[in-house]
Amino acid sequence: MGLTHEARPRLAAGVLALGAVLAPVVYAMRSAESTSRARLESSLNEARETLSAILSDRAHGLRTGVEVLAADPAFMAAIATDRATVYGMLQERGQALEADFLLATDPRGRLVARTDRPAAGDDDLSRDAVVRRAFEDGESSGVWRQGSGLFQVVGVSMRFGQDVVGVLAAGYRLDQAAAERLGTLVHCRVLLEEQRREPGEGFFEMERSLGLRVPLRPSSGGGEGALLLVKPLDERSPLAGVGLALVTAASVGLALAAVWLASRPAR
């Protein structure tokens, strides 16, 4: 049976009422979602700034620690004569700094000793960016790829008067466990992206989360992966939840009212 002439205006009135209620609520929801994303982006930017400060402080502490050993005359004298003494002094300093490795080279850039590879030979590191820049500029820092691993490193040159004795370098390993520890400090999930790629920073979405890519800057330029700062998109503004509840309630209530009005028999 079709709608009566009396029912049609009632149905139209119900539909119009539904639209009048839903329009501002949908607008409020969209505004709330936009505000929520802006809040997440702001929070991730704050996390990036905190992360940068943490990494900078770690590099500064590492550099200060190795400079003490690099200025030790006994250590510099052992570079040319006693690998065992160099290794022992590197081990002692590394434990104090809680570093994952320390290494020392001779004036040619050849490896003398390295704490994480006791049996390492006299590898030529003279063309490595960390060592080369320490020779050229007196110090270096950045992210260093060693095999399949990444390290946050600093390097300083050792000099006795005008004579260059070698380079002393130290580093902290950057792996997923380290990223998770950083996450507890910046109050968000931190993932390590290890593959090489050109540096690029920006927001991205993944698995219902909003992320910010923070490139790792190697001393040699280019790209050595990134740290990904991630927060769930479900961290929405309370207004968004209220808006959704209002839309649902209004939709059901007004739709039922419109049907009821339309189905009433004409008098």
MILUMKOL-675310 format. One line per 5 residues: number of its first residue (from 0); their letters; for each residue x, z, y of C-alpha. Coordinates in Angstrom, 3 decimals. Each point is the difference from the previous one (the first is absolute). Layout:
% residues N
NUM	A	X/Z/Y | ...
***
This chain:
% residues 267
0	MGLTH	0.000/0.000/0.000 | 1.429/-0.934/3.467 | 0.306/2.328/2.892 | -3.074/0.466/2.128 | 0.022/-0.777/3.690
5	EARPR	-0.031/3.723/0.671 | 2.961/0.694/-2.349 | 2.305/-2.627/1.440 | 0.440/1.635/3.394 | 0.617/3.304/-1.741
10	LAAGV	2.697/-1.535/-2.172 | 1.588/-1.669/3.022 | -0.064/3.289/1.872 | 1.698/1.716/-2.936 | 2.722/-2.622/-0.207
15	LALGA	0.604/0.165/3.742 | 0.174/3.796/-0.153 | 2.480/-0.226/-2.858 | 2.186/-2.402/1.983 | -0.217/2.141/3.128
20	VLAPV	1.263/3.028/-1.909 | 2.629/-1.763/-2.098 | 1.650/-1.999/2.796 | 1.452/2.941/1.951 | 0.899/1.839/-3.187
25	VYAMR	1.890/-3.016/-1.408 | 1.764/-0.345/3.337 | 0.942/3.681/-0.123 | 1.318/-0.447/-3.542 | 2.143/-2.962/1.003
30	SAEST	1.353/1.941/2.946 | 0.749/2.958/-2.258 | 1.841/-2.209/-2.511 | 2.036/-1.563/2.802 | 0.831/3.445/1.359
35	SRARL	0.929/1.152/-3.496 | 2.474/-2.853/-0.484 | 1.482/0.621/3.430 | 0.472/3.650/-0.944 | 1.730/-1.003/-3.239
40	ESSLN	2.298/-2.425/1.816 | 0.888/2.707/2.523 | 0.674/2.465/-2.814 | 2.246/-2.502/-1.809 | 1.894/-0.736/3.217
45	EARET	0.629/3.730/0.400 | 1.198/0.143/-3.621 | 2.395/-2.879/0.695 | 1.467/1.805/2.993 | 0.426/3.160/-2.062
50	LSAIL	1.622/-1.993/-2.807 | 2.427/-1.674/2.403 | 0.970/3.407/1.400 | 0.569/1.379/-3.505 | 2.194/-2.926/-1.062
55	SDRAH	1.924/0.191/3.273 | 0.585/3.736/-0.450 | 1.164/-0.560/-3.580 | 2.455/-2.675/1.116 | 1.308/2.240/2.774
60	GLRTG	0.509/2.925/-2.373 | 1.715/-2.227/-2.533 | 2.304/-1.487/2.635 | 0.917/3.433/1.350 | 0.791/1.183/-3.507
65	VEVLA	2.265/-2.900/-0.917 | 1.794/0.062/3.363 | 1.293/3.467/-0.850 | 1.621/-1.288/-3.176 | 1.121/-3.251/1.629
70	ADPAF	2.024/2.031/2.514 | 1.664/2.195/-2.640 | 3.758/-0.830/-0.086 | 0.309/1.171/-3.615 | -2.799/-2.334/-1.072
75	MAAIA	1.469/-2.964/1.876 | 3.451/0.669/-1.509 | -1.521/-0.012/-3.495 | -1.550/-3.461/0.539 | 3.357/-1.673/-0.601
80	TDRAT	1.368/2.331/-2.652 | -2.529/1.976/-2.037 | -3.331/-1.466/-1.164 | -0.875/3.185/-1.915 | 0.286/2.100/3.155
85	VYGML	-2.092/-2.514/1.960 | -2.690/0.066/-2.686 | -0.054/3.795/-0.096 | -0.302/0.322/3.770 | -2.750/-2.639/0.069
90	QERGQ	-1.899/1.914/-2.681 | 0.253/3.251/1.950 | -1.180/-1.585/3.254 | -2.763/-1.919/-1.785 | -1.416/3.180/-1.495
95	ALEAD	-0.019/1.660/3.428 | -1.853/-2.966/1.491 | -2.260/-0.470/-3.049 | 0.940/-3.683/0.185 | -0.526/-2.325/-2.948
100	FLLAT	3.455/-1.482/0.421 | 3.162/0.090/2.101 | 2.752/-2.579/-0.173 | 3.353/-0.600/1.635 | 2.005/-3.194/0.415
105	DPRGR	3.606/-0.687/0.877 | 1.051/-1.940/3.154 | -0.666/-3.312/-1.781 | -3.574/0.973/-0.814 | 0.692/0.518/-3.690
110	LVART	-1.815/2.847/-1.741 | 2.048/3.155/-0.601 | -2.723/2.267/-1.418 | -3.774/0.253/-0.209 | -1.930/3.082/-1.085
115	DRPAA	-2.800/-1.759/-1.903 | 2.451/-2.278/-1.848 | 3.008/2.089/-1.016 | 1.524/-2.812/-2.051 | -0.380/-2.665/2.707
120	GDDDL	3.086/-2.159/0.585 | 1.429/-1.232/3.269 | -2.968/-2.209/0.888 | 0.450/-2.103/3.116 | -2.598/1.231/2.523
125	SRDAV	1.667/-1.510/3.059 | -2.721/-2.641/0.423 | -2.840/2.432/-0.550 | -1.932/0.522/3.248 | 0.161/3.810/-0.110
130	VRRAF	3.776/0.040/-0.466 | 0.750/-2.984/2.200 | -1.944/1.344/2.972 | 1.562/3.437/-0.369 | 3.431/-1.671/0.239
135	EDGES	-1.088/-2.104/2.990 | -2.132/2.481/1.970 | 1.136/3.373/-1.271 | -3.337/0.710/-1.692 | -2.926/-1.710/-1.706
140	SGVWR	-3.437/0.883/-1.290 | -3.030/-1.578/-1.619 | -1.422/-0.757/-3.417 | 2.461/-1.083/-2.670 | -0.981/-1.799/-3.180
145	QGSGL	2.159/0.946/-2.961 | -0.987/-1.862/-3.134 | -3.749/0.545/-0.325 | -0.025/3.148/2.143 | -0.362/0.665/3.721
150	FQVVG	1.834/2.693/1.965 | -0.188/1.300/3.540 | 3.689/0.045/0.926 | 2.445/0.813/2.766 | 3.652/-0.972/0.151
155	VSMRF	2.839/1.160/2.243 | 3.560/-1.208/0.311 | 2.875/2.391/-0.651 | 2.898/-0.147/2.440 | 3.254/1.841/0.269
160	GQDVV	1.075/-0.640/3.562 | -0.221/-3.774/0.436 | 0.262/-0.676/-3.726 | -3.146/-0.822/-1.969 | 0.037/1.962/-3.255
165	GVLAA	-3.257/-1.280/-1.494 | -3.768/0.417/0.081 | -2.084/2.935/-1.161 | -3.671/-0.714/-0.825 | -2.865/2.098/-1.310
170	GYRLD	-3.611/-0.646/-0.854 | -3.367/1.223/-1.208 | -1.850/-1.955/-2.664 | -3.236/-1.678/1.074 | -2.342/-0.236/-2.977
175	QAAAE	-3.654/0.757/-0.636 | 0.731/3.698/-0.583 | 1.702/0.142/3.417 | -2.950/-1.872/1.533 | -2.423/2.560/-1.429
180	RLGTL	2.048/2.854/1.477 | -0.123/-1.746/3.367 | -3.767/-0.312/-0.412 | -0.391/3.782/-0.070 | 1.792/0.153/3.362
185	VHCRV	-1.975/-2.753/1.752 | -3.363/0.956/-1.561 | -0.849/-3.310/-1.622 | 0.803/-1.961/-3.127 | 3.392/-1.737/0.207
190	LLEEQ	0.920/-2.882/-2.309 | 3.357/-1.745/-0.305 | 0.049/-3.798/0.159 | 3.367/-0.921/-1.472 | 0.044/-3.784/0.034
195	RREPG	1.985/-1.840/2.643 | -2.006/-1.715/2.714 | 0.195/-0.692/3.706 | -0.670/3.072/2.135 | -3.592/0.220/1.127
200	EGFFE	-2.150/2.902/1.074 | -3.773/0.154/0.055 | -3.239/1.355/-1.410 | -1.458/-1.189/-3.289 | -2.808/0.943/-2.384
205	MERSL	0.452/0.775/-3.674 | -2.249/1.672/-2.580 | -2.472/1.434/2.545 | 2.905/1.305/2.049 | 1.572/-0.848/3.334
210	GLRVP	3.780/-0.292/0.044 | 2.826/-0.468/2.466 | 3.179/-1.786/-1.083 | 3.203/1.509/1.419 | 2.987/-2.279/-0.751
215	LRPSS	3.257/1.510/-1.201 | 2.810/-1.161/2.261 | 3.227/-0.792/-1.855 | 3.305/0.083/1.835 | 0.488/-3.655/-0.928
220	GGGEG	-3.229/-1.263/1.606 | -2.772/-1.800/-1.848 | -2.396/2.046/-2.096 | 0.409/2.554/-2.767 | -3.593/0.904/-0.728
225	ALLLV	-2.194/2.472/1.807 | -1.769/3.328/-0.104 | -3.783/-0.380/-0.154 | -2.027/2.745/1.666 | -3.501/0.093/-1.491
230	KPLDE	-3.223/1.902/0.708 | -3.413/-0.523/-1.661 | -2.632/-1.912/1.923 | -2.528/2.584/-1.228 | 1.315/2.340/2.698
235	RSPLA	-2.920/-1.091/2.183 | -1.442/1.584/3.098 | -2.892/2.427/-0.710 | -2.182/-2.236/2.208 | 0.332/-2.807/-2.542
240	GVGLA	-1.461/2.201/-2.746 | -2.838/1.154/2.251 | -0.737/-3.608/0.934 | -0.186/-1.061/-3.636 | -2.439/2.821/-0.791
245	LVTAA	-2.180/-0.915/2.969 | -0.071/-3.670/-0.955 | -0.995/0.808/-3.577 | -2.711/2.456/0.998 | -1.393/-2.260/2.716
250	SVGLA	0.010/-3.052/-2.252 | -1.882/1.714/-2.802 | -2.440/1.846/2.242 | -0.932/-2.894/2.256 | -0.144/-2.490/-2.846
255	LAAVW	-2.452/2.266/-1.854 | -2.029/0.484/3.160 | -0.184/-3.750/0.601 | -1.151/-0.655/-3.570 | -2.594/2.765/0.238
260	LASRP	-1.382/-1.350/3.251 | -0.112/-3.533/-1.318 | -1.803/1.017/-3.185 | -2.729/2.029/1.635 | -3.395/-1.684/-0.274
265	AR	-1.466/-1.360/3.158 | -2.883/1.993/1.448
***
